[in-house]
Structures are given as structure tokens and as C-alpha cells.
Amino acid sequence: MKQQKQVKTKQQFKKRKFAGTKGKAVAAVAVLFSIFQIWVNSIGVVPGIFRNAIHLSFLLVLTFILYPATKKSPKDKLSKLDIILIILGISVGAYIVFFYNDLHMNRGSIPVTRDYLFAVLAIILTLEAARRVVGWLIPAISIFFLVYAAYGPYFPGVFGHAGIDWTRILYRMYLTYEGLFGITLTVSATFIFLFILFGAFLNISGGADLFNDLALSLAGKRRGGPAHVAVISSALMGTLSGSPAANVATTGSFTIPLMKKIGYKPYFAGAVEAAASTGGMIMPPIMGAAAFLMSSFLGIPYLRIVVAAIIPSILYYAAIMIIVDLEAKKLGIKGMEPQEIPSLKKVLLSRGLLLLPIIVVIWALVTGKTPLYAGFAGIISTIVASYSNKETRIGLKKLLLALEEGAMGSIQVGVACASVGIIVGVAAMTGIGSVLAYNIVKISGGSAFVALALVMLTSIVLSFGLPSTALYIIVSVVAAPALVKVGIIPLAAHFFVFWFGALSNVTPPVALASYTAGGIAGDDPMKTAWTALKMTLAGFIIPFMFAFNPVILFETPSVVKVVIAVVTGLIGVFALAVATERYFLRKLLRLEQLLFLTGALLMIKPGLTTDVSGLVILAIALGIHYFTRNKNKADEGAVILR
């Protein structure tokens, strides 16, 4: 428990916890929220904007109940300000429900003063909720976009525009299907909420424990077993989570102490967990719910997004697995003792049926069912599967707890989606995405590589501290158009910006996943962050691979090309891991490290010439390394010089 307290983020530290009657009242609101979402996405016939408005009201109410305004605000009760904001939060959703049809049917879509007042109120409440839950970054960017829309003439050069009247901005942001109630909140109120709820049901039934035990039984005996367990369990949980920091806090409290126990240095153990949890955001089939947004933005089937993510995620996790194995070899770390490892047979017999929901969800998506159908199928199959064991059984108490946790888990993502809806709405009104794309293309001189490098930096900076859905929305609107303009196919462009947005979680100075892991490990968070960054070096190269050669996104009917890309990619990832760790059969000399690094980069870059060149260089590196493996460093240097 003590370790758990160390890892909480700034927002989590502020979160209120109510006991007794107050706690039950808050739980009741959360349960009601989940019941509404289940009803409205199944048998309920409700206009989309009404659903979104009620969804936003629930989010605002729960935010103002659970998240105090400042550090000095009371932690065990609501302040007067919170009570006022809760009432106003209910009113901005209720206003849409009661007056939206009147505006568009009886008043010819001509707003009156009170419409604008509620629009201002809704925007302020949403930005304040985002500030409390995810920090200042999203509200600051949203405010900048609003100012940009209204005061376009004051912006320099190509960024200037005629300006948009505040009444028009408010109308579009609140009284239409754009802005606050646009695509971002729509996805939050449908796919995202249901899959968060599915994750809550799976967790309540013991899914997280099952993933950990499975990982232990499969990888525990291996050299550095707990590190492999961390990678596997974090990948499984991370695809559902969407928040690497939350994933670290969930799985890391179990895996990091295990890694430390068998001999890994604390900062390295934290880095493994941070890197693995971050990879969950690009891990199919859920990808932290960002896959649903990507499908909506690109207008392509959800299954296509999932398939495209398979090879890149395999390469990413292969790099981490190789690094943790090499580190274990370097330090002489053995696997876990047999008595510490659960029997795979016993794990499958006792809780194996809890894998059924994952299989059901994947089956539903593969057979062309909608994500909503898959989400419901996952929830129902989890409840059914839970009855296979008395310990996992979801009775009434667990059912209510799952509904509560699902609602609570949707707050961060939902509020972020509502807030970035402002950004998406303004971008559509002003065309700023096209302007930024034009400038990036202009600065790059039309060079795809330079444009990719600029967009990479832009995506990382814009995504600091954001959950998967929010960061994807921002980078897809602001950065992705530039890549399309330089000839990158849309799917690869969107994957590229999302990938680097995800890597912001291990990129200093705002590496939330690394800092959370460092807290659990009890080591320097910055040292943990730099180690995680080094560990994910392959992750910084893979997006350039699929940008220049989308074959690894399955953008080709040729199986041979896909196989070649996977094999050469894996060889390149292996060589890069060896160069990063500077160890294979022994510690690498600098020349060997340089050869491995050069060969890795050539192998990872698609193309016959680069592949052959890379193989030759790696063969030379391996030859030197193998034939000098038993000599001391001085002798090794003499051999190479000769």
C-alpha cells in the first residue's frame, strides 16, 4: 500500500475519496451513469446530441465531486463552489435536451441570448473539468484555438485569417454536432465508454490477476522472468487502458518489486514497466480506445486499424523483450524459483475461462461486427465466464462495483474528449490544420524525411501528459495533414502521429509513465525516464519504417513482402537492442556497437539494397564479436586493429 501511494500522479493525489453515506451517493451517481450508457447504446432511442449532452453532464458532475479545484480545497467534502459547478454541469446538458429542438424546429436555428450564455457556461465548465482531471495542457490549447478563431487578423503571415464572430463560435461549439458534442465526445459516449466498462468487468472478475499469472507461468522460468512478465501483462492490460501511467500503477505494483527482487536495478525495473505500459497504447485490438477514433477520422473499418497495428506492435515489444533478456544475461540474473511460479494448467483450469471475453471481442471485430456490438459481447461474456469459479463470480455486489469503476474510469478520457472537441471544431472552422501542414511542408522543402522529423517532434510535444484518445485527436488534426501533403498515405500518417504521441509518455521532460514507474521502484524518476527512452529506441524508428514502406501496415496483397518486412525488421530490432545494451556474448567494443547500430538501421529501413548491406555489416559485427568473445578487452582491441 505504501508503494501504491508513491506512484500517484498530481491529479490522483487530489482525488477525493468519500466514505459512508457520501461514498454510497457518489457510487450511485457513477452506477447510474453506466446504466444510462448501457441503455442509450442498446435499446434506448435517443438523438445523438442528447446522448452526448447527458454524457457530458455526468462527466462534469463526477469531476466536480471527485476532483477539488486546488490543493487547499477540502478533500473530504464538497466546497460551495463545487456544489454550484455541479448544478451548472447538470444544467448545460439539460438545456440541450429541453431546448435544442425548439432552437432548430421552432426558431429556425436562430439563437437568443440565453443560448449563448449556456454555450459560454458549457465551455468554461468543460475547460475547468479538464484542468482538474488532466492538467493545464488541454485547456490551454483549447483556449488558444478559441482565441485564434476570434482574433485571426492579429496572427502573423499565413496563420492570419478574417476572424470569426464570437456568436458564431459559441453556436458551433455548443448548439451543433460540432465542438463539444462533435465526433470526439460521440466516440467517448459510445465505443470508449463501453470498452472501459468492459475492462472494469474483466478486472472485477480477476482478469488482471489472470494476465499476471499467465505471464508468470509462461515466462517466469526464463532468464529475467519477472521482466518478461511485466512486458506481457502490461501489453495485455495496456491495450484496454489508454493511460500508460494508470497501467503502470496497476501492473507495476506487482511486476516492479518482482524485478527488483531477482536483481534488476530499480530504475531499470521501472523503465521496463513504463516502456511496456506505453506500448499498450499501440497494442491491438483496443489500442487504448484510440483505434475507434482513428476508424472514425479516416472513415475506414475498425478491423483495418487493428490489422495495421499488428506488425509494428510486435516489433516494439520484441525490442523490449530482447533488451530485458540481454540485461539479465549481463547481470547474471536467473529466472524465478519453480515454487514461485504458478502452474499454467492450474491457472487455466481455475480462471482460464476469463480469456473467453477477449476471444469473443476479437471474434466480433474480425467477423465485421461493430465495436459497440463487440463491447457488449465482451461485457456479457465476462459475466458468463465469471461463473466458472466462485472467486471470480460477478454477483450483485461485484456488478455494481464494475458499473461504478467503469464510470470512474471514463472521467479522464471523457472530459479530455469533450475539451479537445473545441480544438477539432475550431480547426474545421479556420482550416488551421491545412495551414500548419503547408508550413511544415514549406520548412521541409518537400522532403518527406524532414517533414516526418518535424511532425515527430510536434506530436511528442503536443501529447505530453495526455491519454490516448485525447492525444490522438490533437495530433491527427494538427500534425497528420502535413504528412499527407508530402505523400504519406493517410493510414500511415495517422499511425505515425499517434505512435509518437504515445511515446511522449516515456519522453522527458514530461514522461508520466516513467515517473509513475520510478515512484513504485523507489528510484530517480528522471533516470527511469531516460532508461525507458533508451529501451524504446526501436519505437522511434518503427514509425519511419511504415511511413516510407506501409507494407508492414498490410498495405499490400503480397504475403512475401510482408514476411520479408517482418523478418528484416526483427533482425534490425535485435541488432538495435544489442547496440543499445552494448552487450551480447560479452560487452561490446565501441567499433562493434557502431557496426551493430549501423546494421540495425539499414535492416529496419525497408529495401533490398539496405537489407543486404545491413546483413553484411551485421555478419561482420557478429564475426568479430564471436571470435573475440573469450579474450580480454586489450586482446580484443588488438585483434580488431589487426
ChimeraX attribute file (.defattr): number of C-alpha atoms within 10 A of each C-alpha:
attribute: neighborCount
match mode: 1-to-1
recipient: residues
	/A:1	6
	/A:2	7
	/A:3	14
	/A:4	14
	/A:5	13
	/A:6	17
	/A:7	25
	/A:8	19
	/A:9	18
	/A:10	13
	/A:11	14
	/A:12	15
	/A:13	13
	/A:14	21
	/A:15	17
	/A:16	17
	/A:17	14
	/A:18	17
	/A:19	11
	/A:20	7
	/A:21	9
	/A:22	13
	/A:23	11
	/A:24	12
	/A:25	13
	/A:26	19
	/A:27	21
	/A:28	15
	/A:29	16
	/A:30	25
	/A:31	22
	/A:32	17
	/A:33	23
	/A:34	26
	/A:35	16
	/A:36	17
	/A:37	21
	/A:38	18
	/A:39	13
	/A:40	17
	/A:41	19
	/A:42	12
	/A:43	8
	/A:44	12
	/A:45	10
	/A:46	12
	/A:47	10
	/A:48	14
	/A:49	23
	/A:50	18
	/A:51	24
	/A:52	28
	/A:53	25
	/A:54	24
	/A:55	26
	/A:56	28
	/A:57	24
	/A:58	24
	/A:59	28
	/A:60	29
	/A:61	23
	/A:62	22
	/A:63	27
	/A:64	26
	/A:65	21
	/A:66	25
	/A:67	24
	/A:68	25
	/A:69	19
	/A:70	10
	/A:71	11
	/A:72	8
	/A:73	15
	/A:74	13
	/A:75	17
	/A:76	14
	/A:77	15
	/A:78	16
	/A:79	16
	/A:80	9
	/A:81	12
	/A:82	20
	/A:83	14
	/A:84	11
	/A:85	21
	/A:86	21
	/A:87	14
	/A:88	19
	/A:89	26
	/A:90	18
	/A:91	18
	/A:92	24
	/A:93	23
	/A:94	16
	/A:95	17
	/A:96	24
	/A:97	18
	/A:98	11
	/A:99	14
	/A:100	18
	/A:101	13
	/A:102	13
	/A:103	17
	/A:104	14
	/A:105	11
	/A:106	11
	/A:107	11
	/A:108	10
	/A:109	15
	/A:110	11
	/A:111	15
	/A:112	10
	/A:113	9
	/A:114	10
	/A:115	21
	/A:116	19
	/A:117	12
	/A:118	20
	/A:119	24
	/A:120	16
	/A:121	17
	/A:122	24
	/A:123	23
	/A:124	15
	/A:125	21
	/A:126	26
	/A:127	24
	/A:128	21
	/A:129	30
	/A:130	28
	/A:131	21
	/A:132	24
	/A:133	25
	/A:134	22
	/A:135	17
	/A:136	14
	/A:137	15
	/A:138	26
	/A:139	25
	/A:140	14
	/A:141	17
	/A:142	20
	/A:143	17
	/A:144	12
	/A:145	20
	/A:146	22
	/A:147	15
	/A:148	22
	/A:149	25
	/A:150	20
	/A:151	17
	/A:152	17
	/A:153	15
	/A:154	13
	/A:155	13
	/A:156	9
	/A:157	8
	/A:158	11
	/A:159	16
	/A:160	17
	/A:161	19
	/A:162	13
	/A:163	16
	/A:164	19
	/A:165	11
	/A:166	15
	/A:167	15
	/A:168	13
	/A:169	21
	/A:170	21
	/A:171	19
	/A:172	21
	/A:173	26
	/A:174	26
	/A:175	24
	/A:176	17
	/A:177	17
	/A:178	22
	/A:179	28
	/A:180	31
	/A:181	29
	/A:182	24
	/A:183	22
	/A:184	28
	/A:185	29
	/A:186	24
	/A:187	20
	/A:188	28
	/A:189	25
	/A:190	21
	/A:191	24
	/A:192	29
	/A:193	26
	/A:194	28
	/A:195	27
	/A:196	25
	/A:197	29
	/A:198	29
	/A:199	26
	/A:200	26
	/A:201	28
	/A:202	27
	/A:203	18
	/A:204	23
	/A:205	27
	/A:206	18
	/A:207	25
	/A:208	19
	/A:209	17
	/A:210	22
	/A:211	23
	/A:212	23
	/A:213	23
	/A:214	24
	/A:215	24
	/A:216	27
	/A:217	21
	/A:218	18
	/A:219	21
	/A:220	24
	/A:221	18
	/A:222	18
	/A:223	21
	/A:224	28
	/A:225	27
	/A:226	30
	/A:227	34
	/A:228	28
	/A:229	29
	/A:230	32
	/A:231	26
	/A:232	24
	/A:233	28
	/A:234	33
	/A:235	28
	/A:236	26
	/A:237	26
	/A:238	30
	/A:239	26
	/A:240	26
	/A:241	28
	/A:242	29
	/A:243	26
	/A:244	37
	/A:245	30
	/A:246	21
	/A:247	29
	/A:248	34
	/A:249	25
	/A:250	18
	/A:251	23
	/A:252	30
	/A:253	20
	/A:254	17
	/A:255	28
	/A:256	28
	/A:257	19
	/A:258	20
	/A:259	28
	/A:260	18
	/A:261	13
	/A:262	19
	/A:263	15
	/A:264	23
	/A:265	16
	/A:266	22
	/A:267	27
	/A:268	27
	/A:269	30
	/A:270	39
	/A:271	32
	/A:272	32
	/A:273	38
	/A:274	37
	/A:275	33
	/A:276	32
	/A:277	39
	/A:278	33
	/A:279	29
	/A:280	32
	/A:281	32
	/A:282	30
	/A:283	27
	/A:284	24
	/A:285	23
	/A:286	26
	/A:287	24
	/A:288	26
	/A:289	28
	/A:290	26
	/A:291	28
	/A:292	23
	/A:293	23
	/A:294	22
	/A:295	17
	/A:296	15
	/A:297	15
	/A:298	14
	/A:299	9
	/A:300	12
	/A:301	15
	/A:302	23
	/A:303	22
	/A:304	16
	/A:305	23
	/A:306	22
	/A:307	15
	/A:308	21
	/A:309	20
	/A:310	17
	/A:311	21
	/A:312	23
	/A:313	20
	/A:314	15
	/A:315	22
	/A:316	25
	/A:317	23
	/A:318	17
	/A:319	24
	/A:320	27
	/A:321	24
	/A:322	20
	/A:323	27
	/A:324	25
	/A:325	19
	/A:326	23
	/A:327	22
	/A:328	21
	/A:329	17
	/A:330	16
	/A:331	13
	/A:332	12
	/A:333	19
	/A:334	16
	/A:335	17
	/A:336	21
	/A:337	11
	/A:338	11
	/A:339	7
	/A:340	11
	/A:341	19
	/A:342	17
	/A:343	16
	/A:344	16
	/A:345	11
	/A:346	12
	/A:347	17
	/A:348	15
	/A:349	12
	/A:350	16
	/A:351	23
	/A:352	20
	/A:353	21
	/A:354	26
	/A:355	17
	/A:356	16
	/A:357	25
	/A:358	21
	/A:359	13
	/A:360	19
	/A:361	24
	/A:362	19
	/A:363	14
	/A:364	20
	/A:365	21
	/A:366	16
	/A:367	9
	/A:368	13
	/A:369	15
	/A:370	15
	/A:371	21
	/A:372	19
	/A:373	17
	/A:374	25
	/A:375	26
	/A:376	20
	/A:377	18
	/A:378	27
	/A:379	23
	/A:380	16
	/A:381	23
	/A:382	29
	/A:383	22
	/A:384	16
	/A:385	22
	/A:386	27
	/A:387	17
	/A:388	16
	/A:389	16
	/A:390	10
	/A:391	12
	/A:392	22
	/A:393	19
	/A:394	24
	/A:395	14
	/A:396	9
	/A:397	8
	/A:398	15
	/A:399	18
	/A:400	20
	/A:401	19
	/A:402	24
	/A:403	25
	/A:404	23
	/A:405	22
	/A:406	24
	/A:407	28
	/A:408	22
	/A:409	18
	/A:410	21
	/A:411	25
	/A:412	20
	/A:413	27
	/A:414	28
	/A:415	28
	/A:416	30
	/A:417	32
	/A:418	29
	/A:419	31
	/A:420	29
	/A:421	26
	/A:422	30
	/A:423	27
	/A:424	25
	/A:425	25
	/A:426	26
	/A:427	21
	/A:428	15
	/A:429	15
	/A:430	21
	/A:431	16
	/A:432	21
	/A:433	20
	/A:434	19
	/A:435	18
	/A:436	19
	/A:437	23
	/A:438	17
	/A:439	15
	/A:440	23
	/A:441	23
	/A:442	13
	/A:443	13
	/A:444	17
	/A:445	12
	/A:446	14
	/A:447	13
	/A:448	20
	/A:449	15
	/A:450	15
	/A:451	23
	/A:452	27
	/A:453	13
	/A:454	18
	/A:455	25
	/A:456	23
	/A:457	15
	/A:458	17
	/A:459	28
	/A:460	24
	/A:461	17
	/A:462	21
	/A:463	27
	/A:464	23
	/A:465	26
	/A:466	27
	/A:467	27
	/A:468	28
	/A:469	29
	/A:470	27
	/A:471	28
	/A:472	28
	/A:473	26
	/A:474	25
	/A:475	26
	/A:476	25
	/A:477	23
	/A:478	25
	/A:479	29
	/A:480	29
	/A:481	24
	/A:482	28
	/A:483	26
	/A:484	18
	/A:485	19
	/A:486	20
	/A:487	14
	/A:488	22
	/A:489	17
	/A:490	16
	/A:491	22
	/A:492	25
	/A:493	26
	/A:494	25
	/A:495	25
	/A:496	28
	/A:497	31
	/A:498	30
	/A:499	26
	/A:500	26
	/A:501	31
	/A:502	28
	/A:503	27
	/A:504	26
	/A:505	32
	/A:506	31
	/A:507	24
	/A:508	19
	/A:509	14
	/A:510	18
	/A:511	25
	/A:512	27
	/A:513	36
	/A:514	36
	/A:515	30
	/A:516	30
	/A:517	38
	/A:518	30
	/A:519	25
	/A:520	29
	/A:521	29
	/A:522	17
	/A:523	18
	/A:524	16
	/A:525	24
	/A:526	18
	/A:527	18
	/A:528	31
	/A:529	31
	/A:530	20
	/A:531	21
	/A:532	31
	/A:533	24
	/A:534	20
	/A:535	28
	/A:536	28
	/A:537	17
	/A:538	25
	/A:539	24
	/A:540	17
	/A:541	15
	/A:542	22
	/A:543	23
	/A:544	20
	/A:545	21
	/A:546	27
	/A:547	25
	/A:548	18
	/A:549	19
	/A:550	22
	/A:551	23
	/A:552	26
	/A:553	23
	/A:554	19
	/A:555	16
	/A:556	12
	/A:557	9
	/A:558	10
	/A:559	11
	/A:560	10
	/A:561	14
	/A:562	18
	/A:563	13
	/A:564	17
	/A:565	25
	/A:566	19
	/A:567	15
	/A:568	22
	/A:569	27
	/A:570	21
	/A:571	21
	/A:572	29
	/A:573	30
	/A:574	22
	/A:575	29
	/A:576	27
	/A:577	30
	/A:578	25
	/A:579	23
	/A:580	18
	/A:581	20
	/A:582	22
	/A:583	19
	/A:584	19
	/A:585	15
	/A:586	16
	/A:587	16
	/A:588	21
	/A:589	17
	/A:590	12
	/A:591	13
	/A:592	23
	/A:593	22
	/A:594	15
	/A:595	20
	/A:596	29
	/A:597	25
	/A:598	19
	/A:599	29
	/A:600	29
	/A:601	20
	/A:602	24
	/A:603	30
	/A:604	27
	/A:605	24
	/A:606	22
	/A:607	15
	/A:608	12
	/A:609	11
	/A:610	16
	/A:611	24
	/A:612	15
	/A:613	15
	/A:614	27
	/A:615	18
	/A:616	13
	/A:617	20
	/A:618	24
	/A:619	15
	/A:620	16
	/A:621	21
	/A:622	18
	/A:623	13
	/A:624	17
	/A:625	21
	/A:626	13
	/A:627	11
	/A:628	18
	/A:629	16
	/A:630	12
	/A:631	12
	/A:632	9
	/A:633	14
	/A:634	8
	/A:635	12
	/A:636	19
	/A:637	15
	/A:638	9
	/A:639	13
	/A:640	13
	/A:641	7
	/A:642	6
